[in-house]
């Protein structure tokens, strides 16, 4: 079983070993999350995103110097990738291996802020994950994101006015009724927000 989490990587160092297509995709995702991306590779693709590029082959001392929170082994040499995995795990650093199981895998993600839906196939098929993401895109229209943003804006006020977590849980259960979700599911998110305002204001 996996343990899915959402990581705040803003300004945190993440190390990618390799400079090919897989490394490029990892770098793009990490940069979008605000991470500080360091790439170790003798060369990288011309259209590679802007990162800190160490022009070198992999050496374990880079793990000690950079202290990355995450490591990605993405070279086309499985022996090098396994060495990266072994070295990272010896230092208790979570590591992803592009061609074999390691500590974690990347999920396929659909985002419409503030909503995010992550899909994992357990490493079975990235293409299946991409297909499922398209289905999620069809299912969750912009109305869900707008409704979620209203809840997010309301959350701070609820925390200030209701002191305990258990009381807040009871409050949300009482106001987020099946009727409101039915409006949301039928595409009437403005009506769902209006109905919620009737209850909480």
CORHU-V699010 format. One line per field, one symbol per residue. phi: phi as a letter, one per 40 degrees, with the letter a starting at -180 (. if undefined). Layout:
phi->???
//
This chain:
phi->.cbcabccbdgccbbbbhbccccccccccccccgccbbbbadabccccccacbccaccbcccccccfccbbbcbccbcccdcccccccccbfbcbbbcbacacabcccbbbadccabbbbbggcadccccccccccdccbccccccccccccccdccccccbcbcccccccccccccdccccccccgbcccccccccdccc
//
